[in-house]
């Protein structure tokens, strides 16, 4: 059985979303540099929500990601840092 997204999103869109997600997501190399940056953190959550939407993700999870992104944008949450540093 084909997923719903197969009918809506061309494969190119799915690949582009994955590529953008990989570029925006924080990793071991840039975590300390960007962990408190509200633009980076909110963008990471937003592209995660878009990726979930394109790939038939759970609606509640998509909404949670977007709500978390809004909290970062409003600076209502912040990274508390690493306790070991």
Biopython code that builds the backbone (N, CA, C, O; Angstrom):
import numpy as np
from Bio.PDB.StructureBuilder import StructureBuilder

atoms = [
    (1, "UNK", "N", (0.843, -1.194, 0.000)),
    (1, "UNK", "CA", (0.000, 0.000, 0.000)),
    (1, "UNK", "C", (0.882, 1.249, 0.000)),
    (1, "UNK", "O", (1.833, 1.342, 0.775)),
    (2, "UNK", "N", (0.567, 2.192, -0.857)),
    (2, "UNK", "CA", (1.331, 3.429, -0.943)),
    (2, "UNK", "C", (0.893, 4.410, 0.132)),
    (2, "UNK", "O", (-0.281, 4.490, 0.492)),
    (3, "UNK", "N", (1.865, 5.148, 0.630)),
    (3, "UNK", "CA", (1.551, 6.184, 1.618)),
    (3, "UNK", "C", (0.802, 7.326, 0.949)),
    (3, "UNK", "O", (0.892, 7.520, -0.263)),
    (4, "UNK", "N", (0.066, 8.075, 1.753)),
    (4, "UNK", "CA", (-0.640, 9.255, 1.238)),
    (4, "UNK", "C", (0.331, 10.230, 0.594)),
    (4, "UNK", "O", (0.013, 10.833, -0.431)),
    (5, "UNK", "N", (1.526, 10.393, 1.191)),
    (5, "UNK", "CA", (2.476, 11.389, 0.696)),
    (5, "UNK", "C", (2.927, 11.096, -0.728)),
    (5, "UNK", "O", (3.319, 12.011, -1.452)),
    (6, "UNK", "N", (2.875, 9.840, -1.136)),
    (6, "UNK", "CA", (3.279, 9.482, -2.488)),
    (6, "UNK", "C", (2.417, 10.205, -3.512)),
    (6, "UNK", "O", (2.890, 10.555, -4.593)),
    (7, "UNK", "N", (1.178, 10.423, -3.177)),
    (7, "UNK", "CA", (0.265, 11.077, -4.102)),
    (7, "UNK", "C", (0.402, 12.595, -4.080)),
    (7, "UNK", "O", (0.081, 13.259, -5.066)),
    (8, "UNK", "N", (0.871, 13.148, -2.977)),
    (8, "UNK", "CA", (0.904, 14.599, -2.806)),
    (8, "UNK", "C", (2.264, 15.197, -3.140)),
    (8, "UNK", "O", (2.348, 16.217, -3.824)),
    (9, "UNK", "N", (3.323, 14.566, -2.660)),
    (9, "UNK", "CA", (4.662, 15.146, -2.752)),
    (9, "UNK", "C", (5.533, 14.368, -3.729)),
    (9, "UNK", "O", (5.710, 13.159, -3.578)),
    (10, "UNK", "N", (6.079, 15.057, -4.734)),
    (10, "UNK", "CA", (7.034, 14.392, -5.622)),
    (10, "UNK", "C", (8.276, 13.966, -4.830)),
    (10, "UNK", "O", (8.599, 14.549, -3.795)),
    (11, "UNK", "N", (8.953, 12.954, -5.331)),
    (11, "UNK", "CA", (10.158, 12.453, -4.664)),
    (11, "UNK", "C", (11.188, 13.569, -4.476)),
    (11, "UNK", "O", (11.892, 13.600, -3.466)),
    (12, "UNK", "N", (11.275, 14.479, -5.440)),
    (12, "UNK", "CA", (12.243, 15.577, -5.337)),
    (12, "UNK", "C", (11.980, 16.416, -4.089)),
    (12, "UNK", "O", (12.925, 16.829, -3.417)),
    (13, "UNK", "N", (10.723, 16.670, -3.772)),
    (13, "UNK", "CA", (10.371, 17.451, -2.581)),
    (13, "UNK", "C", (10.818, 16.713, -1.328)),
    (13, "UNK", "O", (11.369, 17.322, -0.411)),
    (14, "UNK", "N", (10.584, 15.413, -1.284)),
    (14, "UNK", "CA", (11.002, 14.618, -0.131)),
    (14, "UNK", "C", (12.518, 14.655, 0.037)),
    (14, "UNK", "O", (13.015, 14.772, 1.157)),
    (15, "UNK", "N", (13.250, 14.557, -1.062)),
    (15, "UNK", "CA", (14.715, 14.605, -1.006)),
    (15, "UNK", "C", (15.214, 15.984, -0.580)),
    (15, "UNK", "O", (16.154, 16.089, 0.208)),
    (16, "UNK", "N", (14.589, 17.035, -1.096)),
    (16, "UNK", "CA", (14.986, 18.392, -0.714)),
    (16, "UNK", "C", (14.723, 18.655, 0.768)),
    (16, "UNK", "O", (15.542, 19.275, 1.447)),
    (17, "UNK", "N", (13.591, 18.188, 1.261)),
    (17, "UNK", "CA", (13.277, 18.358, 2.685)),
    (17, "UNK", "C", (14.297, 17.622, 3.544)),
    (17, "UNK", "O", (14.748, 18.143, 4.564)),
    (18, "UNK", "N", (14.656, 16.420, 3.132)),
    (18, "UNK", "CA", (15.654, 15.643, 3.879)),
    (18, "UNK", "C", (17.008, 16.343, 3.858)),
    (18, "UNK", "O", (17.691, 16.415, 4.880)),
    (19, "UNK", "N", (17.394, 16.857, 2.692)),
    (19, "UNK", "CA", (18.672, 17.557, 2.570)),
    (19, "UNK", "C", (18.696, 18.813, 3.444)),
    (19, "UNK", "O", (19.684, 19.069, 4.132)),
    (20, "UNK", "N", (17.624, 19.589, 3.422)),
    (20, "UNK", "CA", (17.550, 20.789, 4.252)),
    (20, "UNK", "C", (17.572, 20.417, 5.731)),
    (20, "UNK", "O", (18.238, 21.077, 6.529)),
    (21, "UNK", "N", (16.854, 19.372, 6.094)),
    (21, "UNK", "CA", (16.852, 18.902, 7.486)),
    (21, "UNK", "C", (18.266, 18.539, 7.925)),
    (21, "UNK", "O", (18.691, 18.901, 9.023)),
    (22, "UNK", "N", (18.993, 17.827, 7.072)),
    (22, "UNK", "CA", (20.369, 17.441, 7.399)),
    (22, "UNK", "C", (21.281, 18.651, 7.553)),
    (22, "UNK", "O", (22.168, 18.645, 8.407)),
    (23, "UNK", "N", (21.084, 19.678, 6.752)),
    (23, "UNK", "CA", (21.916, 20.881, 6.820)),
    (23, "UNK", "C", (21.610, 21.726, 8.052)),
    (23, "UNK", "O", (22.520, 22.300, 8.650)),
    (24, "UNK", "N", (20.349, 21.807, 8.433)),
    (24, "UNK", "CA", (19.934, 22.677, 9.541)),
    (24, "UNK", "C", (20.121, 22.022, 10.902)),
    (24, "UNK", "O", (20.416, 22.706, 11.882)),
    (25, "UNK", "N", (19.953, 20.713, 10.973)),
    (25, "UNK", "CA", (20.009, 20.024, 12.267)),
    (25, "UNK", "C", (21.357, 20.212, 12.954)),
    (25, "UNK", "O", (22.412, 20.180, 12.321)),
    (26, "UNK", "N", (21.290, 20.406, 14.257)),
    (26, "UNK", "CA", (22.512, 20.509, 15.042)),
    (26, "UNK", "C", (23.148, 19.131, 15.142)),
    (26, "UNK", "O", (22.461, 18.110, 15.158)),
    (27, "UNK", "N", (24.481, 19.124, 15.209)),
    (27, "UNK", "CA", (25.202, 17.861, 15.305)),
    (27, "UNK", "C", (26.338, 17.989, 16.316)),
    (27, "UNK", "O", (26.454, 19.008, 16.997)),
    (28, "UNK", "N", (27.160, 16.977, 16.413)),
    (28, "UNK", "CA", (28.263, 16.985, 17.378)),
    (28, "UNK", "C", (29.254, 18.116, 17.134)),
    (28, "UNK", "O", (29.929, 18.557, 18.065)),
    (29, "UNK", "N", (29.350, 18.586, 15.908)),
    (29, "UNK", "CA", (30.340, 19.595, 15.560)),
    (29, "UNK", "C", (29.870, 21.023, 15.808)),
    (29, "UNK", "O", (30.693, 21.905, 16.058)),
    (30, "UNK", "N", (28.567, 21.267, 15.743)),
    (30, "UNK", "CA", (28.094, 22.645, 15.906)),
    (30, "UNK", "C", (27.160, 22.836, 17.098)),
    (30, "UNK", "O", (26.609, 23.920, 17.287)),
    (31, "UNK", "N", (26.979, 21.790, 17.903)),
    (31, "UNK", "CA", (26.052, 21.851, 19.036)),
    (31, "UNK", "C", (26.368, 23.007, 19.973)),
    (31, "UNK", "O", (25.483, 23.796, 20.304)),
    (32, "UNK", "N", (27.615, 23.117, 20.403)),
    (32, "UNK", "CA", (27.974, 24.152, 21.373)),
    (32, "UNK", "C", (27.873, 25.556, 20.778)),
    (32, "UNK", "O", (27.591, 26.519, 21.491)),
    (33, "UNK", "N", (28.101, 25.665, 19.486)),
    (33, "UNK", "CA", (28.034, 26.967, 18.826)),
    (33, "UNK", "C", (26.596, 27.469, 18.696)),
    (33, "UNK", "O", (26.346, 28.662, 18.867)),
    (34, "UNK", "N", (25.651, 26.579, 18.398)),
    (34, "UNK", "CA", (24.289, 26.990, 18.067)),
    (34, "UNK", "C", (23.214, 26.554, 19.056)),
    (34, "UNK", "O", (22.041, 26.861, 18.845)),
    (35, "UNK", "N", (23.569, 25.852, 20.122)),
    (35, "UNK", "CA", (22.545, 25.278, 21.002)),
    (35, "UNK", "C", (21.627, 26.321, 21.621)),
    (35, "UNK", "O", (20.477, 26.011, 21.931)),
    (36, "UNK", "N", (22.098, 27.541, 21.809)),
    (36, "UNK", "CA", (21.268, 28.584, 22.392)),
    (36, "UNK", "C", (20.723, 29.580, 21.384)),
    (36, "UNK", "O", (20.078, 30.558, 21.763)),
    (37, "UNK", "N", (20.975, 29.345, 20.109)),
    (37, "UNK", "CA", (20.552, 30.270, 19.057)),
    (37, "UNK", "C", (19.093, 30.003, 18.696)),
    (37, "UNK", "O", (18.760, 28.948, 18.156)),
    (38, "UNK", "N", (18.231, 30.966, 18.997)),
    (38, "UNK", "CA", (16.793, 30.738, 18.796)),
    (38, "UNK", "C", (16.431, 30.528, 17.332)),
    (38, "UNK", "O", (15.513, 29.765, 17.034)),
    (39, "UNK", "N", (17.131, 31.186, 16.414)),
    (39, "UNK", "CA", (16.828, 30.996, 14.997)),
    (39, "UNK", "C", (17.182, 29.577, 14.549)),
    (39, "UNK", "O", (16.402, 28.920, 13.860)),
    (40, "UNK", "N", (18.364, 29.118, 14.948)),
    (40, "UNK", "CA", (18.777, 27.767, 14.555)),
    (40, "UNK", "C", (17.885, 26.707, 15.186)),
    (40, "UNK", "O", (17.471, 25.761, 14.516)),
    (41, "UNK", "N", (17.590, 26.863, 16.468)),
    (41, "UNK", "CA", (16.783, 25.862, 17.164)),
    (41, "UNK", "C", (15.357, 25.828, 16.618)),
    (41, "UNK", "O", (14.789, 24.752, 16.431)),
    (42, "UNK", "N", (14.775, 27.004, 16.362)),
    (42, "UNK", "CA", (13.413, 27.019, 15.823)),
    (42, "UNK", "C", (13.393, 26.503, 14.384)),
    (42, "UNK", "O", (12.467, 25.787, 14.003)),
    (43, "UNK", "N", (14.395, 26.854, 13.583)),
    (43, "UNK", "CA", (14.458, 26.354, 12.204)),
    (43, "UNK", "C", (14.591, 24.836, 12.177)),
    (43, "UNK", "O", (13.980, 24.165, 11.345)),
    (44, "UNK", "N", (15.391, 24.303, 13.090)),
    (44, "UNK", "CA", (15.560, 22.852, 13.176)),
    (44, "UNK", "C", (14.218, 22.168, 13.468)),
    (44, "UNK", "O", (13.896, 21.140, 12.872)),
    (45, "UNK", "N", (13.457, 22.736, 14.373)),
    (45, "UNK", "CA", (12.150, 22.169, 14.716)),
    (45, "UNK", "C", (11.145, 22.326, 13.578)),
    (45, "UNK", "O", (10.349, 21.424, 13.317)),
    (46, "UNK", "N", (11.185, 23.472, 12.904)),
    (46, "UNK", "CA", (10.252, 23.717, 11.795)),
    (46, "UNK", "C", (10.521, 22.767, 10.632)),
    (46, "UNK", "O", (9.581, 22.201, 10.074)),
    (47, "UNK", "N", (11.792, 22.582, 10.255)),
    (47, "UNK", "CA", (12.082, 21.661, 9.151)),
    (47, "UNK", "C", (11.773, 20.225, 9.556)),
    (47, "UNK", "O", (11.421, 19.405, 8.708)),
    (48, "UNK", "N", (11.899, 19.914, 10.836)),
    (48, "UNK", "CA", (11.495, 18.584, 11.308)),
    (48, "UNK", "C", (9.993, 18.396, 11.132)),
    (48, "UNK", "O", (9.539, 17.328, 10.721)),
    (49, "UNK", "N", (9.231, 19.431, 11.442)),
    (49, "UNK", "CA", (7.778, 19.366, 11.266)),
    (49, "UNK", "C", (7.418, 19.232, 9.786)),
    (49, "UNK", "O", (6.533, 18.453, 9.430)),
    (50, "UNK", "N", (8.094, 19.980, 8.933)),
    (50, "UNK", "CA", (7.841, 19.888, 7.490)),
    (50, "UNK", "C", (8.168, 18.485, 6.989)),
    (50, "UNK", "O", (7.404, 17.901, 6.220)),
    (51, "UNK", "N", (9.293, 17.952, 7.422)),
    (51, "UNK", "CA", (9.671, 16.597, 7.012)),
    (51, "UNK", "C", (8.635, 15.574, 7.459)),
    (51, "UNK", "O", (8.278, 14.669, 6.705)),
    (52, "UNK", "N", (8.156, 15.723, 8.689)),
    (52, "UNK", "CA", (7.118, 14.821, 9.188)),
    (52, "UNK", "C", (5.836, 14.959, 8.359)),
    (52, "UNK", "O", (5.194, 13.963, 8.028)),
    (53, "UNK", "N", (5.475, 16.190, 8.031)),
    (53, "UNK", "CA", (4.265, 16.443, 7.249)),
    (53, "UNK", "C", (4.357, 15.791, 5.871)),
    (53, "UNK", "O", (3.414, 15.142, 5.416)),
    (54, "UNK", "N", (5.492, 15.969, 5.218)),
    (54, "UNK", "CA", (5.705, 15.416, 3.883)),
    (54, "UNK", "C", (5.712, 13.891, 3.901)),
    (54, "UNK", "O", (5.322, 13.251, 2.924)),
    (55, "UNK", "N", (6.152, 13.316, 5.007)),
    (55, "UNK", "CA", (6.279, 11.858, 5.101)),
    (55, "UNK", "C", (5.185, 11.212, 5.944)),
    (55, "UNK", "O", (5.397, 10.163, 6.552)),
    (56, "UNK", "N", (4.020, 11.842, 5.975)),
    (56, "UNK", "CA", (2.847, 11.295, 6.669)),
    (56, "UNK", "C", (3.071, 11.077, 8.158)),
    (56, "UNK", "O", (2.629, 10.078, 8.724)),
    (57, "UNK", "N", (3.761, 12.020, 8.786)),
    (57, "UNK", "CA", (3.980, 11.926, 10.222)),
    (57, "UNK", "C", (2.701, 12.128, 11.014)),
    (57, "UNK", "O", (1.661, 12.501, 10.472)),
    (58, "UNK", "N", (2.805, 11.875, 12.289)),
    (58, "UNK", "CA", (1.675, 12.018, 13.199)),
    (58, "UNK", "C", (1.334, 13.496, 13.393)),
    (58, "UNK", "O", (2.217, 14.304, 13.681)),
    (59, "UNK", "N", (0.060, 13.849, 13.238)),
    (59, "UNK", "CA", (-0.373, 15.247, 13.355)),
    (59, "UNK", "C", (-0.014, 15.852, 14.706)),
    (59, "UNK", "O", (0.417, 17.003, 14.773)),
    (60, "UNK", "N", (-0.185, 15.094, 15.773)),
    (60, "UNK", "CA", (0.117, 15.611, 17.115)),
    (60, "UNK", "C", (1.608, 15.892, 17.264)),
    (60, "UNK", "O", (1.992, 16.885, 17.883)),
    (61, "UNK", "N", (2.447, 15.031, 16.705)),
    (61, "UNK", "CA", (3.893, 15.242, 16.776)),
    (61, "UNK", "C", (4.300, 16.473, 15.970)),
    (61, "UNK", "O", (5.152, 17.248, 16.403)),
    (62, "UNK", "N", (3.696, 16.650, 14.807)),
    (62, "UNK", "CA", (3.973, 17.826, 13.976)),
    (62, "UNK", "C", (3.594, 19.093, 14.733)),
    (62, "UNK", "O", (4.350, 20.064, 14.749)),
    (63, "UNK", "N", (2.434, 19.078, 15.352)),
    (63, "UNK", "CA", (1.982, 20.233, 16.134)),
    (63, "UNK", "C", (2.928, 20.502, 17.305)),
    (63, "UNK", "O", (3.241, 21.657, 17.592)),
    (64, "UNK", "N", (3.379, 19.458, 17.975)),
    (64, "UNK", "CA", (4.323, 19.627, 19.088)),
    (64, "UNK", "C", (5.624, 20.272, 18.623)),
    (64, "UNK", "O", (6.158, 21.152, 19.298)),
    (65, "UNK", "N", (6.136, 19.838, 17.476)),
    (65, "UNK", "CA", (7.365, 20.425, 16.939)),
    (65, "UNK", "C", (7.176, 21.913, 16.641)),
    (65, "UNK", "O", (8.040, 22.730, 16.958)),
    (66, "UNK", "N", (6.049, 22.257, 16.033)),
    (66, "UNK", "CA", (5.784, 23.661, 15.706)),
    (66, "UNK", "C", (5.592, 24.506, 16.965)),
    (66, "UNK", "O", (6.064, 25.642, 17.031)),
    (67, "UNK", "N", (4.908, 23.959, 17.951)),
    (67, "UNK", "CA", (4.739, 24.688, 19.215)),
    (67, "UNK", "C", (6.076, 24.907, 19.912)),
    (67, "UNK", "O", (6.317, 25.973, 20.478)),
    (68, "UNK", "N", (6.935, 23.910, 19.872)),
    (68, "UNK", "CA", (8.267, 24.040, 20.471)),
    (68, "UNK", "C", (9.070, 25.120, 19.733)),
    (68, "UNK", "O", (9.786, 25.900, 20.361)),
    (69, "UNK", "N", (8.948, 25.162, 18.404)),
    (69, "UNK", "CA", (9.636, 26.187, 17.613)),
    (69, "UNK", "C", (9.151, 27.581, 18.001)),
    (69, "UNK", "O", (9.951, 28.511, 18.110)),
    (70, "UNK", "N", (7.861, 27.727, 18.207)),
    (70, "UNK", "CA", (7.301, 29.022, 18.611)),
    (70, "UNK", "C", (7.850, 29.449, 19.964)),
    (70, "UNK", "O", (8.146, 30.625, 20.172)),
    (71, "UNK", "N", (7.985, 28.508, 20.877)),
    (71, "UNK", "CA", (8.561, 28.832, 22.190)),
    (71, "UNK", "C", (9.994, 29.333, 22.057)),
    (71, "UNK", "O", (10.391, 30.255, 22.770)),
    (72, "UNK", "N", (10.770, 28.744, 21.164)),
    (72, "UNK", "CA", (12.134, 29.224, 20.922)),
    (72, "UNK", "C", (12.111, 30.637, 20.330)),
    (72, "UNK", "O", (12.874, 31.506, 20.752)),
    (73, "UNK", "N", (11.235, 30.858, 19.354)),
    (73, "UNK", "CA", (11.144, 32.171, 18.712)),
    (73, "UNK", "C", (10.783, 33.248, 19.729)),
    (73, "UNK", "O", (11.337, 34.347, 19.699)),
    (74, "UNK", "N", (9.864, 32.934, 20.617)),
    (74, "UNK", "CA", (9.430, 33.893, 21.644)),
    (74, "UNK", "C", (10.404, 33.978, 22.816)),
    (74, "UNK", "O", (10.203, 34.757, 23.748)),
    (75, "UNK", "N", (11.456, 33.172, 22.757)),
    (75, "UNK", "CA", (12.453, 33.094, 23.829)),
    (75, "UNK", "C", (11.833, 32.687, 25.161)),
    (75, "UNK", "O", (12.276, 33.115, 26.227)),
    (76, "UNK", "N", (10.800, 31.851, 25.078)),
    (76, "UNK", "CA", (10.162, 31.333, 26.283)),
    (76, "UNK", "C", (10.864, 30.083, 26.795)),
    (76, "UNK", "O", (10.625, 29.645, 27.920)),
    (77, "UNK", "N", (11.731, 29.514, 25.967)),
    (77, "UNK", "CA", (12.616, 28.444, 26.411)),
    (77, "UNK", "C", (14.017, 28.761, 25.935)),
    (77, "UNK", "O", (14.203, 29.433, 24.920)),
    (78, "UNK", "N", (14.991, 28.280, 26.663)),
    (78, "UNK", "CA", (16.394, 28.490, 26.314)),
    (78, "UNK", "C", (17.173, 27.250, 26.698)),
    (78, "UNK", "O", (16.754, 26.480, 27.563)),
    (79, "UNK", "N", (18.297, 27.065, 26.056)),
    (79, "UNK", "CA", (19.170, 25.955, 26.395)),
    (79, "UNK", "C", (19.887, 26.273, 27.698)),
    (79, "UNK", "O", (20.453, 27.354, 27.855)),
    (80, "UNK", "N", (19.860, 25.344, 28.617)),
    (80, "UNK", "CA", (20.487, 25.576, 29.924)),
    (80, "UNK", "C", (21.961, 25.216, 29.932)),
    (80, "UNK", "O", (22.643, 25.427, 30.935)),
    (81, "UNK", "N", (22.459, 24.680, 28.840)),
    (81, "UNK", "CA", (23.872, 24.336, 28.759)),
    (81, "UNK", "C", (24.167, 22.956, 29.306)),
    (81, "UNK", "O", (23.296, 22.282, 29.855)),
    (82, "UNK", "N", (25.396, 22.558, 29.146)),
    (82, "UNK", "CA", (25.841, 21.251, 29.618)),
    (82, "UNK", "C", (26.320, 21.370, 31.059)),
    (82, "UNK", "O", (27.095, 22.269, 31.386)),
    (83, "UNK", "N", (25.868, 20.483, 31.903)),
    (83, "UNK", "CA", (26.264, 20.515, 33.307)),
    (83, "UNK", "C", (27.717, 20.108, 33.493)),
    (83, "UNK", "O", (28.339, 20.486, 34.486)),
    (84, "UNK", "N", (28.264, 19.352, 32.564)),
    (84, "UNK", "CA", (29.644, 18.882, 32.694)),
    (84, "UNK", "C", (30.670, 19.881, 32.169)),
    (84, "UNK", "O", (31.871, 19.621, 32.240)),
    (85, "UNK", "N", (30.217, 21.024, 31.642)),
    (85, "UNK", "CA", (31.154, 22.023, 31.094)),
    (85, "UNK", "C", (31.210, 23.239, 31.984)),
    (85, "UNK", "O", (31.940, 24.186, 31.690)),
]
sb = StructureBuilder()
sb.init_structure("model")
sb.init_model(0)
sb.init_chain("A")
sb.init_seg("    ")
for serial, (resi, resn, name, xyz) in enumerate(atoms, 1):
    if name == "N":
        sb.init_residue(resn, " ", resi, " ")
    sb.init_atom(name, np.array(xyz, "f"), 0.0, 1.0, " ", f" {name:<3s}", serial, name[0])
structure = sb.get_structure()
